[in-house]
Amino acid sequence: MTRQRRTVSMIVSLFFFAGVSATALTMRHASAEDPLEKTAVLERVVAHLKGKEVRMHGEKLRAVVDTVYEESLSRDIDYRLALAVITVESNFKPGVVSNKGARGLFQIKPSLARYIAKDAGVTFEGAECLKEPDKNIKLGIYHLSRLVEDFRSLPTALNAYNVGETRARKGKGQPKTAFTRRVLKEYQNNISVLPEAEGTR
């Protein structure tokens, strides 16, 4: 799918399904970056997360935010969407493990991580490495971006993220689940208080 078609399809998805600002759907890279602008954005994100009582503190939180920001830009995903998924999945607790074995910030299952690691640019060294924020973020954002592109609808892509791609393709689970509603609500809130990434218009 071309970037233009992908952008249009995502705009339609959010207009009809979530009422979220269409301009926040995809990221367009700037020809040159302004590090001062990026620093200001990251500081606003960190302050926003601290206000939401995220328990990750100091330089660790800032490093996570920086990685989310950069990986989102590289994968053509709104960093505010990525933050929303992390908030709902783990609330920024890198060591959390679900009852189904999903791990870390983006709640990635080891089997999925093993499957997508090479394409995501990550060296997979077993389930324990999913507790490492850097690797987990790279895997999570890669996976999210692939689902958004494949399913062409943000609610449907989020459903696939939650129930699994195979189940979603078989029509098991509806796009408007509690999970998708929570992520979309968090995303809309992020859009209302956080700026677009540098280079977007």
C-alpha positions as CSV (number, residue, x, y, z in Angstrom):
1,M,0.0,0.0,0.0
2,T,1.4,3.5,-0.8
3,R,1.9,6.0,2.0
4,Q,-0.8,8.2,0.4
5,R,-3.4,5.4,0.4
6,R,-2.4,4.3,3.9
7,T,-2.8,7.9,5.2
8,V,-6.3,8.2,3.6
9,S,-7.5,4.9,4.9
10,M,-6.4,5.7,8.4
11,I,-8.0,9.1,8.2
12,V,-11.3,7.5,7.3
13,S,-10.9,5.0,10.1
14,L,-10.5,7.5,12.8
15,F,-13.1,9.9,11.4
16,F,-15.8,7.2,11.6
17,F,-14.6,5.1,14.5
18,A,-13.0,7.3,17.1
19,G,-13.5,11.0,16.3
20,V,-9.8,11.5,16.7
21,S,-8.0,14.3,14.8
22,A,-7.2,13.0,11.4
23,T,-3.9,14.9,11.2
24,A,-2.5,12.7,14.0
25,L,-2.7,9.5,12.1
26,T,0.7,9.2,10.5
27,M,4.0,10.9,10.9
28,R,5.8,12.7,8.0
29,H,9.5,13.1,8.4
30,A,11.1,16.6,8.4
31,S,13.9,17.3,6.1
32,A,15.9,18.6,9.1
33,E,15.3,18.1,12.8
34,D,15.3,20.8,15.4
35,P,16.8,19.3,18.6
36,L,15.5,22.1,20.8
37,E,12.0,21.4,19.6
38,K,12.4,17.7,20.2
39,T,13.7,18.3,23.7
40,A,10.7,20.5,24.5
41,V,8.3,17.8,23.2
42,L,10.0,15.1,25.3
43,E,9.9,17.3,28.4
44,R,6.2,17.9,27.9
45,V,5.6,14.1,27.5
46,V,7.5,13.3,30.7
47,A,5.6,15.9,32.7
48,H,2.3,14.6,31.3
49,L,3.2,11.0,32.3
50,K,4.3,12.0,35.8
51,G,1.0,13.8,36.1
52,K,-0.7,10.5,35.4
53,E,1.2,8.9,38.2
54,V,3.5,6.8,36.1
55,R,5.9,5.2,38.5
56,M,8.9,5.1,36.2
57,H,11.1,8.0,37.3
58,G,13.9,10.2,36.2
59,E,16.3,9.4,33.4
60,K,14.7,6.0,32.8
61,L,11.3,7.5,32.0
62,R,12.9,10.1,29.7
63,A,14.9,7.4,27.9
64,V,11.7,5.4,27.3
65,V,9.9,8.5,26.0
66,D,12.9,9.3,23.7
67,T,12.9,5.7,22.3
68,V,9.1,5.8,21.8
69,Y,9.4,9.1,20.0
70,E,12.2,8.1,17.7
71,E,10.9,4.6,16.9
72,S,7.4,6.0,16.2
73,L,8.9,8.5,13.7
74,S,10.9,5.7,12.0
75,R,7.8,3.5,11.7
76,D,5.4,6.3,10.6
77,I,3.3,6.0,13.7
78,D,2.0,8.8,15.9
79,Y,4.1,8.7,19.1
80,R,0.9,9.6,21.0
81,L,-0.7,6.4,19.8
82,A,2.3,4.4,20.9
83,L,2.1,6.0,24.4
84,A,-1.6,5.2,24.6
85,V,-0.9,1.5,23.9
86,I,1.8,1.4,26.5
87,T,-0.4,3.1,29.1
88,V,-3.3,0.6,28.6
89,E,-1.0,-2.4,28.3
90,S,1.4,-1.9,31.1
91,N,1.2,1.6,32.5
92,F,4.9,1.9,31.9
93,K,5.9,-1.1,34.1
94,P,8.7,-2.9,32.1
95,G,8.7,-6.0,34.3
96,V,5.0,-6.8,34.1
97,V,4.0,-10.2,32.8
98,S,0.4,-11.0,31.8
99,N,-1.4,-14.3,32.6
100,K,-0.9,-15.2,29.0
101,G,2.8,-14.6,29.0
102,A,2.9,-11.2,27.3
103,R,5.8,-9.1,28.7
104,G,7.0,-5.6,29.1
105,L,5.8,-2.2,28.1
106,F,4.0,-3.2,25.0
107,Q,3.0,-6.7,26.4
108,I,4.7,-8.7,23.7
109,K,4.5,-12.5,23.7
110,P,7.8,-14.3,23.3
111,S,6.5,-16.2,20.3
112,L,5.6,-13.0,18.5
113,A,8.9,-11.4,19.5
114,R,10.8,-14.3,18.0
115,Y,8.8,-14.1,14.8
116,I,9.2,-10.3,14.2
117,A,12.5,-9.6,15.9
118,K,14.7,-9.6,12.7
119,D,12.3,-7.3,10.8
120,A,12.1,-5.0,13.9
121,G,15.8,-4.8,14.1
122,V,16.0,-6.6,17.5
123,T,18.2,-9.4,18.6
124,F,15.8,-11.8,20.4
125,E,17.6,-13.6,23.3
126,G,14.6,-15.2,25.1
127,A,11.6,-14.0,27.0
128,E,13.6,-12.1,29.6
129,C,14.9,-9.6,27.0
130,L,11.3,-8.4,26.6
131,K,11.8,-6.7,30.0
132,E,14.3,-4.4,28.4
133,P,12.5,-1.2,27.4
134,D,14.5,-0.5,24.3
135,K,13.9,-3.9,22.7
136,N,10.2,-4.1,23.9
137,I,9.5,-0.6,22.4
138,K,11.1,-1.5,19.1
139,L,9.1,-4.7,18.8
140,G,5.9,-3.1,20.0
141,I,6.0,-0.2,17.6
142,Y,7.1,-2.3,14.7
143,H,4.2,-4.7,15.4
144,L,1.7,-1.9,15.8
145,S,2.8,-0.1,12.6
146,R,2.5,-3.4,10.6
147,L,-1.1,-4.0,11.9
148,V,-2.2,-0.4,11.2
149,E,-0.9,-0.8,7.6
150,D,-2.4,-4.3,7.1
151,F,-5.8,-3.7,8.6
152,R,-6.3,-0.1,7.3
153,S,-8.5,0.8,10.3
154,L,-7.1,1.8,13.6
155,P,-9.8,0.1,15.8
156,T,-9.4,-3.1,13.8
157,A,-5.6,-2.9,14.1
158,L,-5.9,-2.4,17.8
159,N,-8.3,-5.3,18.1
160,A,-5.7,-7.4,16.2
161,Y,-3.0,-6.2,18.6
162,N,-5.2,-7.3,21.5
163,V,-6.6,-10.7,20.4
164,G,-3.9,-11.6,17.8
165,E,-3.7,-11.2,14.1
166,T,-5.0,-14.6,13.2
167,R,-8.1,-14.3,15.4
168,A,-8.8,-10.8,14.1
169,R,-8.6,-12.0,10.5
170,K,-11.1,-14.8,11.3
171,G,-13.5,-12.2,12.7
172,K,-13.1,-13.3,16.3
173,G,-13.4,-10.3,18.5
174,Q,-15.0,-7.0,17.5
175,P,-13.0,-3.8,16.8
176,K,-14.9,-1.9,19.5
177,T,-13.8,-3.8,22.6
178,A,-13.0,-2.5,26.0
179,F,-9.3,-2.5,25.0
180,T,-9.8,-0.6,21.8
181,R,-12.0,1.9,23.5
182,R,-9.5,2.5,26.3
183,V,-6.6,2.9,23.8
184,L,-8.6,5.3,21.6
185,K,-9.7,7.4,24.6
186,E,-6.1,7.6,25.9
187,Y,-4.9,8.5,22.4
188,Q,-7.5,11.2,22.1
189,N,-6.4,12.6,25.4
190,N,-2.8,12.5,24.3
191,I,-3.7,14.4,21.2
192,S,-5.4,17.1,23.3
193,V,-2.4,17.8,25.5
194,L,0.7,16.7,23.6
195,P,2.1,18.3,20.4
196,E,2.6,16.5,17.1
197,A,6.1,15.3,16.5
198,E,8.5,17.7,14.9
199,G,8.2,17.8,11.1
200,T,4.5,17.1,11.0
201,R,2.0,19.6,9.7
